[in-house]
Amino acid sequence: MKLFKFTAIIVFSLMMALQGILCSAYGAENFKIKDIVIDNSDRLIYIRGAGNFKSAQSAVYVPTPNSNNSINLINNITTFTISSPFRYVIDVPNATLIGSSRNYKLQNSIIQNVALSQFSVNPNVVRIVFTVNKQSDLSKFKTYTNGTDIVVKYNSSIIDNSIQYKFYTPSGDSAQSALLQNTSATLTYNNSNDVIEINPRLQTKYYLSQVSQNSDGLILRGLGQISMQRASYNPENTEATVILDSATLAKKLENKTYNIPSSNKIKASLTISKLNTRKVKLTLESDNTRDFRFVVSPDGQSLFVSHRTYVINTIFSTNTAKVNSYKMTKNSSGYSIFDIVFNQSVTYDVFELNDNFYLDVNNLGDYNALLFEQMLKTSNIKVSALKISQDKTRFIIPMKDLNFAYANIESNSKSIKLCFKEKPANVPAVKNEVVIASTNTNKETKEEYKSGNINVVYIPKEDEKPKVEKPKKKKEPPTISSMKKVVLDPGHGGADSGAIGGGYYEKTLNLAVAKLVQEKLEKKNIYVYMTRTKDTTMTLEDRVNYSNELAPDIYVSIHTNSTVKEDSYGVETHYYKDDSYELAQKIHSNFASEKNLKKWETKDRGVIKSCFYVINHTEAPSVLIEMGFISNLEERAKLLTKDRQEQIADAIVKGILEYLK
């Protein structure tokens, strides 16, 4: 037994030496880990470093001592869990730790302790160990990386009531962040046992991972919470810059420029770049950039960039919010805080124009005028409210006598806090104003008259912009309020043709139907992600990783069946995990309905539990659809028709919508 252990140690040592030789031979530069950044809203941890842990060499697997497992020490981060106590472990390959090993002790968090250490040298591996309260918390951990940035998500529900986050700051972090702190921590260096109190200054972190287009705008999506600085403009208003604070950018998006679609043919583009390790820069270019809005989704994880006319005339949610309360308070720092509480999550945008600060709540039809007027009686800040459309309300605050601090919104998007500070007393005060929306559609300019000591100002409803012709109402206007996400996976592609029947490729048929499903779902206000949109090769692992990073509501893989028996025909729906059975039933009951079976002259082959790789490894509820047999001459001929493809897509969409409801 001793000889066996000695031999195992020798083998492991040789592997370590081989690892070091390989690293030297390929000249890989270590990823230097400096520290971890703790989010005080108890959601994410950002591992801060420089360099890249990925090298050009292929992976080398090294056996773990006293285990049958092995670890890929070169190109892939390794994560695993340990019990007693419950721990989540991350091993970062090709990495060195700057400074000595250290421990972070967290308060008001599901994490009790974070240990950061140089686990091994030659090869260089940095280990991060999270000790948590209970076993159920381990399932909440996920690690995302693009090779240079590492983000650890450890709260399963990004939307919660734990804290407010900043979304519109003058210049990033400010002293006010300490007023809204939740999680705190102490830091102990192992070599000195010095205990240091640390303040998690960042109120939010954000990992921007996806950009997509709809008919009139760009949608930026990611993980965490968006913290947006106020926009800056050049003198000609042809360029606007918005900085996302505490944000990390996916490598594939760096320095990319996207045209912003517009049905009005207004030319505009958005360039995304990495300003530094903690900030993402959005550069908007157009003839008049002040005409564009950055609309924040209810969960705070997406930005919709579009022209103001489209935003104002688009219904973002058929279920509009209501105001529960208004409150104006002043804290010890002299900040006046205007607090609006809603009954549900809201989508909103903020901007400044004509010395006014504007907050547009895009799914608020009734702003509760009675409550608003009661609040104004005790308010020292002049705030006005008006409906700018059937489902939208605008709040306006004159900024002539105010220093704008920043705006906060609760993490569940049900409360908006606008923070202001009055200018010093030596600054002349402006006259009292009550702003009222004009009912005279012919008024194009401000008109004033005196009524006692109050100056009443009549303005047109859309004072910020010239009058435009209202676009024709669409049957199903797009929305970003529901935030439902679906990943569609057209099976096979590129070098993998899938089944072949009569000279026709399965990959082509799968993609054609998937595109129809995508089009129909997007018309129903669903965000759709396609694993491929062209005839490209994708591995099964690529498809699974793509879906898991997006964390969609469901994953649907579309295939065409085949067999050596040419008389086989019919439709099937496959699932593997228990949480996917209901989705499979919903889709199949529509897909294989009695009406469709009769119309298509096919048969129901059932809902089948199958261990296909993609539906086994995707984290979301997942199904795989077999829409017919390409190997059957008669069924293939029908599948190739546009009518049959449309009908199949309609059935799949109906099943998906029933499930998502």
C-alpha positions in Angstrom: 0.0 0.0 0.0 2.9 2.3 0.9 4.5 1.5 -2.5 1.2 2.3 -4.2 1.0 5.7 -2.5 4.6 6.5 -3.3 4.1 5.5 -6.9 1.0 7.7 -7.1 2.9 10.7 -5.7 5.7 10.1 -8.2 3.2 10.0 -11.1 1.5 13.1 -9.9 4.8 15.0 -9.5 5.8 14.0 -13.0 2.5 15.3 -14.3 3.1 18.6 -12.5 6.6 18.8 -14.0 5.3 18.0 -17.5 2.6 20.7 -17.0 5.3 23.3 -16.2 7.4 22.3 -19.2 4.4 22.6 -21.5 3.5 26.0 -20.1 7.1 27.2 -20.6 7.3 25.8 -24.1 4.2 27.6 -25.2 5.1 30.8 -23.4 1.7 31.2 -21.8 1.3 34.4 -19.7 -0.2 33.9 -16.3 -3.5 35.4 -15.4 -2.6 37.6 -12.4 -5.4 37.7 -9.8 -5.3 40.8 -7.7 -8.5 40.6 -5.6 -12.2 39.9 -5.5 -14.8 42.5 -5.7 -17.9 41.9 -3.5 -21.3 43.2 -4.5 -23.0 44.6 -1.5 -26.4 43.5 -2.8 -25.4 39.9 -2.3 -25.6 38.8 -5.9 -22.3 38.6 -7.7 -18.6 38.4 -7.0 -16.1 39.7 -9.6 -12.7 38.2 -9.7 -10.4 41.1 -10.6 -7.2 40.4 -12.5 -5.0 41.1 -15.6 -3.9 38.9 -18.4 -5.6 35.8 -19.8 -5.7 32.3 -18.2 -6.3 30.7 -21.6 -3.1 29.6 -23.5 -2.6 28.5 -27.1 -1.8 24.9 -26.1 -4.3 22.1 -25.9 -5.7 20.9 -22.6 -3.6 18.7 -20.3 -5.5 16.7 -17.8 -3.8 16.0 -14.4 -5.1 13.4 -12.0 -6.3 14.7 -8.6 -4.6 13.0 -5.6 -6.8 10.4 -3.8 -9.4 10.6 -6.5 -10.4 9.0 -9.7 -11.2 12.4 -11.2 -8.9 14.6 -13.2 -8.7 18.4 -13.6 -8.0 20.3 -16.8 -5.3 22.6 -15.6 -4.7 24.7 -18.7 -7.6 26.2 -20.6 -10.7 25.6 -18.5 -11.8 26.9 -15.1 -12.7 23.9 -12.9 -15.6 24.2 -10.4 -16.9 21.6 -7.9 -18.7 21.4 -4.6 -17.7 19.9 -1.2 -19.8 19.0 1.8 -19.1 19.4 5.6 -18.9 22.3 5.5 -20.7 23.2 2.3 -18.3 24.8 -0.2 -18.2 25.9 -3.8 -14.6 25.7 -5.3 -13.2 27.5 -8.3 -9.8 26.5 -9.7 -8.4 29.1 -12.1 -5.6 27.6 -14.3 -2.5 29.4 -15.5 -3.0 32.0 -12.8 -1.0 33.5 -10.0 -2.2 35.4 -6.9 -0.8 38.8 -6.2 -0.1 39.1 -2.5 -0.6 36.5 0.2 -3.5 34.1 0.8 -6.5 35.8 2.4 -10.0 35.2 3.7 -13.1 37.4 3.4 -15.8 37.0 6.1 -19.1 38.3 4.8 -22.1 39.6 6.8 -25.8 39.6 5.6 -24.9 37.1 2.9 -25.5 33.4 2.0 -21.7 33.2 1.9 -19.9 32.9 5.3 -16.3 33.0 4.0 -14.3 33.4 0.8 -10.8 32.0 0.8 -8.4 33.1 -2.0 -5.0 31.3 -2.3 -2.3 30.1 -4.6 -3.4 26.4 -4.7 -0.3 25.2 -6.7 2.7 26.4 -8.6 4.2 24.8 -11.7 1.4 24.5 -12.8 0.0 27.8 -11.4 -3.5 27.4 -10.1 -5.4 29.9 -8.0 -8.2 28.5 -5.9 -11.2 30.4 -4.6 -13.4 28.6 -2.0 -16.8 29.9 -1.0 -18.2 28.5 2.3 -22.0 28.8 2.4 -24.7 28.5 5.0 -26.4 25.3 3.8 -26.3 22.7 1.1 -29.2 24.2 -0.9 -27.1 27.4 -1.4 -24.5 25.5 -3.4 -27.0 25.1 -6.3 -27.1 28.9 -6.7 -23.5 29.2 -7.8 -22.6 29.7 -11.4 -19.3 30.9 -12.9 -19.1 32.9 -16.2 -15.9 33.9 -18.0 -14.6 35.1 -21.4 -11.0 34.1 -20.7 -10.0 37.4 -19.0 -13.0 38.3 -16.7 -14.5 35.9 -14.2 -18.0 36.6 -12.7 -19.5 34.4 -10.0 -23.3 34.5 -9.6 -24.5 33.1 -6.3 -28.0 34.4 -5.9 -30.5 32.3 -7.9 -33.0 35.2 -8.1 -31.4 38.3 -9.5 -34.6 40.2 -8.9 -35.1 40.5 -5.1 -35.8 43.1 -2.4 -32.4 43.2 -0.8 -31.1 46.6 -1.9 -31.4 49.6 -4.2 -29.0 50.0 -7.0 -27.9 53.2 -8.8 -28.9 53.6 -12.4 -28.2 57.2 -13.3 -25.2 58.6 -11.6 -23.2 61.8 -12.4 -19.8 60.2 -12.3 -20.0 56.7 -11.0 -19.6 55.7 -7.3 -20.3 58.4 -4.8 -20.4 58.7 -1.0 -24.1 58.1 -1.1 -23.5 54.4 -1.9 -22.8 53.7 1.8 -26.4 54.7 2.7 -27.8 51.8 0.8 -25.4 49.1 1.8 -26.4 45.5 2.6 -23.6 43.0 2.6 -20.4 44.0 4.5 -17.1 42.1 5.0 -13.8 41.9 6.8 -10.5 40.8 5.2 -7.8 38.8 7.0 -4.3 38.2 5.4 -3.1 34.7 6.4 0.6 35.7 6.7 -0.1 38.5 9.2 -3.5 37.7 10.7 -4.3 41.4 10.3 -8.1 42.0 10.2 -9.3 44.8 7.9 -12.8 46.2 7.6 -13.7 46.5 4.0 -16.7 48.3 2.4 -18.2 46.7 -0.7 -18.4 50.1 -2.5 -20.0 48.7 -5.7 -23.7 48.6 -5.5 -24.0 46.5 -8.6 -22.0 44.6 -11.1 -23.0 43.7 -14.6 -21.9 41.2 -17.2 -22.9 42.4 -20.7 -23.1 39.3 -22.9 -25.6 39.7 -25.8 -26.7 42.3 -28.3 -29.7 41.8 -30.7 -31.8 43.9 -33.0 -35.5 44.3 -33.3 -37.4 46.4 -35.9 -36.6 49.8 -34.3 -33.8 49.4 -31.8 -31.0 47.5 -30.1 -31.4 45.3 -27.1 -28.4 44.8 -24.8 -28.7 41.9 -22.4 -26.6 40.6 -19.5 -26.4 39.3 -16.0 -26.5 41.4 -12.8 -27.8 44.9 -12.6 -27.2 47.8 -14.9 -25.7 50.9 -13.3 -25.7 53.7 -15.8 -24.0 57.1 -15.6 -25.8 60.1 -17.1 -25.1 60.6 -20.8 -22.6 63.1 -22.1 -23.0 64.8 -25.5 -20.7 66.6 -27.8 -21.6 70.3 -28.7 -23.2 69.2 -32.0 -25.2 66.4 -30.3 -24.0 64.0 -32.9 -22.3 61.8 -30.4 -23.4 60.6 -26.9 -21.5 58.6 -24.4 -23.0 56.4 -21.7 -20.8 54.6 -19.2 -22.0 51.4 -17.5 -20.5 51.4 -14.0 -19.0 48.2 -12.4 -19.6 46.4 -15.7 -17.8 43.6 -17.5 -18.0 43.0 -21.2 -18.1 39.7 -23.1 -15.0 39.4 -25.3 -17.1 38.9 -28.5 -18.7 42.4 -28.0 -15.5 44.4 -27.6 -15.2 47.3 -30.0 -18.3 46.2 -32.0 -20.5 48.7 -33.8 -24.2 48.0 -34.4 -26.6 49.9 -36.6 -29.8 50.8 -34.8 -32.8 49.7 -36.9 -35.4 52.4 -37.6 -38.7 52.2 -39.5 -38.3 56.0 -40.0 -35.0 55.4 -41.7 -33.1 57.4 -39.0 -29.4 56.5 -39.2 -27.8 55.7 -35.9 -25.2 53.3 -34.5 -23.9 52.1 -31.1 -20.3 51.1 -30.4 -19.6 49.0 -27.4 -16.1 49.1 -25.9 -14.2 48.3 -22.7 -13.3 51.6 -21.0 -11.4 49.8 -18.2 -11.7 46.7 -16.0 -14.8 48.2 -14.2 -16.6 50.2 -16.9 -18.2 49.6 -20.3 -18.5 52.5 -22.7 -21.5 52.9 -25.1 -21.0 55.4 -27.9 -24.1 56.5 -29.8 -23.7 58.3 -33.1 -26.6 60.0 -35.0 -27.6 63.4 -36.4 -29.3 64.2 -33.1 -28.4 61.8 -30.3 -30.6 63.5 -27.8 -33.5 62.0 -29.7 -32.6 58.5 -28.5 -33.5 56.8 -25.2 -31.9 54.1 -23.1 -34.9 52.1 -21.7 -34.2 49.9 -18.7 -36.1 46.6 -18.5 -38.1 45.7 -15.3 -35.4 43.3 -14.1 -32.6 45.8 -14.6 -30.6 43.4 -16.8 -31.4 44.8 -20.3 -31.2 48.1 -22.1 -33.3 48.9 -25.2 -31.8 51.7 -27.3 -34.2 53.4 -29.7 -35.5 56.7 -31.1 -37.9 58.6 -28.8 -40.8 58.5 -31.2 -40.7 54.7 -31.3 -40.4 54.5 -27.5 -43.3 56.9 -26.8 -45.6 55.2 -29.3 -44.8 51.6 -28.4 -46.7 49.6 -25.8 -44.2 47.9 -23.6 -46.7 45.9 -21.5 -50.4 45.2 -21.7 -50.4 44.9 -17.9 -49.7 48.5 -16.7 -48.4 49.3 -13.3 -50.1 51.5 -10.6 -48.7 53.8 -8.0 -49.0 52.6 -4.4 -47.4 55.6 -2.8 -45.3 58.8 -3.2 -42.9 60.1 -0.5 -40.5 63.1 -0.4 -37.9 63.0 2.4 -34.6 64.6 3.3 -31.8 62.7 4.8 -29.0 63.9 7.1 -26.7 64.6 4.1 -29.1 67.1 2.8 -30.4 65.0 -0.1 -34.1 65.2 -1.0 -35.3 61.8 -2.0 -38.4 61.5 -4.2 -39.7 57.9 -3.7 -42.3 56.3 -6.0 -43.6 52.8 -5.1 -45.4 50.7 -7.7 -47.5 47.6 -7.5 -45.3 45.8 -10.0 -42.0 46.0 -11.9 -41.7 48.9 -14.3 -39.7 49.7 -17.4 -38.4 53.3 -17.6 -35.9 55.7 -19.1 -34.4 59.0 -17.8 -32.9 61.9 -19.7 -32.2 65.7 -19.3 -33.5 68.4 -21.6 -34.1 72.1 -21.4 -32.8 72.3 -17.8 -35.3 69.6 -16.7 -34.8 66.1 -15.5 -37.3 63.6 -17.0 -38.3 60.2 -15.8 -40.6 58.3 -18.2 -42.3 55.2 -16.8 -43.3 53.3 -19.8 -45.9 51.0 -18.3 -47.7 53.4 -16.0 -51.1 54.6 -17.3 -52.5 56.0 -14.1 -50.1 57.9 -11.9 -52.7 58.4 -9.1 -53.1 62.2 -9.2 -54.7 62.4 -5.8 -51.7 60.8 -4.0 -49.4 62.9 -6.1 -51.1 66.2 -5.1 -51.0 65.2 -1.4 -47.2 64.6 -1.7 -46.7 68.0 -3.3 -48.1 69.7 -0.2 -45.1 68.6 1.9 -42.5 68.7 -0.9 -39.7 71.2 -1.1 -38.9 70.0 -4.6 -41.0 71.1 -7.6 -42.1 67.9 -9.3 -44.7 67.6 -12.0 -46.4 64.6 -13.5 -48.4 64.1 -16.7 -49.6 61.3 -19.0 -47.8 61.4 -22.3 -49.7 58.5 -23.7 -52.3 55.9 -22.7 -49.8 53.7 -20.9 -46.9 56.1 -20.0 -46.4 58.8 -17.4 -43.7 61.4 -17.3 -42.2 63.0 -14.1 -40.4 66.3 -14.6 -38.1 68.1 -12.1 -36.7 71.5 -12.9 -32.9 71.4 -12.3 -32.1 75.2 -12.2 -32.0 75.3 -8.4 -30.9 71.7 -7.8 -27.8 69.6 -7.9 -28.7 66.3 -9.4 -27.2 63.5 -7.3 -28.3 60.2 -8.7 -31.4 58.1 -9.2 -31.9 54.7 -7.5 -34.3 52.0 -8.2 -35.0 49.0 -6.0 -33.7 45.7 -7.3 -37.2 44.4 -8.0 -37.9 47.6 -10.0 -41.0 48.4 -7.9 -39.6 51.6 -6.4 -37.8 54.5 -8.0 -35.9 56.9 -5.8 -34.7 60.2 -7.3 -32.0 61.9 -5.2 -31.4 65.7 -5.4 -29.6 68.3 -3.3 -30.6 72.0 -3.3 -28.0 74.6 -4.4 -26.5 76.9 -1.8 -28.6 79.8 -0.6 -26.7 82.4 -2.6 -28.1 81.0 -5.8 -31.3 82.8 -6.8 -34.4 80.7 -6.5 -36.7 80.3 -9.4 -40.3 81.2 -9.3 -42.9 78.7 -8.3 -44.3 76.7 -11.2 -47.0 74.2 -11.7 -46.7 72.3 -15.0 -49.9 71.2 -16.7 -50.2 69.3 -19.9 -51.9 71.3 -22.6 -55.3 70.2 -23.9 -55.0 72.6 -26.8 -53.3 70.6 -29.5 -52.5 73.8 -31.4 -50.1 75.1 -28.8 -46.6 74.6 -29.9 -44.8 76.9 -27.5 -44.9 77.7 -23.8 -47.5 80.2 -22.6 -47.6 81.8 -19.2 -50.0 83.8 -17.0 -49.9 84.8 -13.4 -52.4 83.5 -10.8 -51.5 85.0 -7.4 -47.9 84.0 -6.6 -48.0 81.0 -8.8 -46.8 81.0 -12.4 -48.9 78.5 -14.4 -47.1 77.1 -17.5 -49.0 75.5 -20.3 -46.9 73.2 -22.5 -47.7 70.8 -25.3 -47.7 67.1 -24.2 -44.5 66.4 -26.1 -42.5 69.5 -25.3 -39.2 67.8 -25.8 -39.8 67.1 -29.5 -41.5 68.5 -32.6 -44.9 67.1 -33.5 -44.6 63.9 -35.5 -47.2 61.9 -37.4 -48.4 59.0 -35.2 -47.4 55.7 -36.8 -50.1 53.2 -37.7 -51.0 50.9 -34.8 -49.5 47.5 -35.1 -51.5 44.4 -34.2 -48.9 43.2 -31.7 -46.4 45.9 -30.8 -43.0 44.7 -29.4 -42.4 44.7 -25.7 -39.4 44.3 -23.4 -41.4 44.1 -20.3 -42.2 40.4 -20.1 -38.5 39.4 -20.3 -39.4 35.8 -21.4 -36.4 34.2 -23.1 -36.5 31.2 -25.4 -33.4 29.5 -27.0 -34.2 27.8 -30.3 -31.7 25.2 -31.5 -32.0 24.2 -35.2 -30.4 20.8 -35.1 -27.1 20.0 -37.0 -25.6 22.5 -39.5 -22.4 23.2 -41.4 -20.3 20.1 -41.7 -23.0 18.1 -39.9 -25.8 17.7 -42.4 -27.9 15.5 -40.2 -30.1 13.0 -41.9 -30.3 13.0 -45.7 -33.4 11.9 -47.7 -33.9 12.2 -51.4 -30.9 14.5 -51.7 -32.4 16.9 -49.0 -30.5 17.8 -45.8 -32.1 17.7 -42.4 -30.0 20.7 -41.3 -31.7 22.9 -43.9 -35.2 21.9 -43.0 -34.5 22.3 -39.2 -33.3 25.9 -39.8 -36.2 26.9 -42.0 -38.8 25.8 -39.4 -36.8 27.3 -36.5 -36.7 30.7 -38.3 -40.5 30.6 -38.7 -40.8 29.8 -34.9 -38.5 32.7 -34.1 -40.5 35.1 -36.2 -43.8 34.1 -34.7 -42.5 34.2 -31.1 -41.0 37.6 -31.5 -44.4 38.9 -32.7 -45.7 37.6 -29.4 -43.2 39.7 -27.5 -40.8 36.9 -26.6 -37.0 37.2 -26.7 -35.7 34.5 -29.0 -32.1 33.4 -29.2 -31.0 31.1 -32.0 -28.0 28.7 -31.5 -27.4 29.3 -35.2 -29.0 31.5 -37.9 -26.9 30.2 -40.8 -25.5 26.9 -42.1 -22.7 26.9 -39.5 -21.2 24.0 -37.6 -21.8 23.8 -33.8 -20.9 21.1 -31.4 -23.4 19.9 -28.9 -21.3 21.4 -26.1 -21.4 24.8 -27.9 -25.2 24.7 -28.0 -25.5 23.7 -24.3 -23.0 26.4 -23.2 -24.8 29.0 -25.3 -28.1 28.3 -23.6 -26.8 28.0 -20.1 -25.0 31.3 -20.3 -28.3 33.0 -21.4 -30.3 31.3 -18.7 -33.5 31.2 -20.8 -37.0 30.2 -19.7 -36.9 27.2 -22.1 -34.8 25.5 -24.7 -36.3 23.9 -27.8 -34.3 21.8 -30.2 -35.9 21.2 -33.7 -35.0 18.1 -35.7 -36.3 15.9 -38.5 -36.4 12.1 -38.0 -34.9 9.4 -40.1 -34.6 5.6 -40.1 -33.5 2.8 -42.4 -37.2 1.7 -42.6 -38.5 3.9 -45.3 -42.1 3.4 -44.2 -41.7 4.9 -40.8 -43.5 8.2 -40.3 -45.0 10.4 -37.5 -44.1 13.1 -35.0 -42.4 12.9 -31.6 -41.4 15.1 -28.7 -38.5 14.2 -26.5 -37.6 15.3 -22.9 -35.2 14.0 -20.3 -35.4 16.0 -17.1 -38.5 16.0 -14.8 -38.8 19.8 -15.1 -39.1 19.5 -18.8 -42.1 17.1 -18.9 -44.8 19.8 -18.7 -43.1 21.7 -21.6 -43.0 18.6 -23.7 -46.7 17.9 -23.0 -47.8 21.4 -23.8 -45.9 21.5 -27.1 -46.8 18.0 -28.2 -50.5 18.4 -27.4 -50.6 21.2 -30.0 -48.0 19.7 -32.4 -49.6 16.3 -32.5 -53.2 17.4 -32.1 -56.0 15.4 -33.7 -56.6 18.1 -36.2 -52.9 18.2 -37.3 -52.5 14.5 -37.5 -55.5 14.3 -39.8 -54.5 17.2 -41.9 -50.9 16.1 -42.2 -51.8 12.4 -42.7 -49.3 11.3 -40.1 -49.4 9.7 -36.7 -48.6 10.5 -33.0 -45.5 8.7 -31.9 -45.8 10.2 -28.4 -43.9 12.1 -25.8 -40.7 10.1 -25.1 -38.1 10.4 -22.3 -34.7 10.3 -24.1 -31.2 11.0 -23.0 -30.2 13.3 -25.9 -27.2 15.4 -25.0 -28.7 18.8 -25.4 -31.8 18.2 -23.4 -29.8 16.3 -20.8 -27.2 19.1 -20.2 -29.2 22.3 -20.7 -30.2 23.9 -17.4 -33.5 25.3 -18.6 -36.5 23.1 -19.2 -35.7 21.5 -22.6 -37.3 19.5 -25.3 -36.3 18.0 -28.7 -38.9 17.9 -31.5 -38.9 15.4 -34.3 -41.3 17.0 -36.9 -41.5 14.0 -39.3 -39.3 11.5 -41.2 -37.1 12.8 -44.0 -36.4 9.2 -44.9 -40.1 8.6 -45.8 -40.8 9.7 -49.4 -44.4 10.9 -48.8 -43.7 12.6 -45.5 -40.6 14.3 -46.8 -42.5 15.8 -49.7 -44.9 17.4 -47.3 -42.3 18.6 -44.9 -40.6 20.4 -47.8 -43.7 22.6 -48.5 -44.0 26.1 -47.1 -47.5 25.4 -45.8 -46.5 22.4 -43.7 -43.5 24.3 -42.2 -45.8 27.2 -41.3 -48.3 24.8 -39.6 -45.5 23.1 -37.7 -44.2 26.4 -36.5 -47.6 27.6 -35.5 -48.1 24.4 -33.4 -44.8 24.8 -31.7 -45.4 28.4 -30.9 -48.8 27.7 -29.5 -47.4 25.1 -27.2 -44.5 27.4 -26.0 -46.9 30.2 -25.3 -49.2 27.9 -23.3 -46.2 26.8 -21.2 -44.8 30.3 -20.6 -48.2 31.6 -19.4 
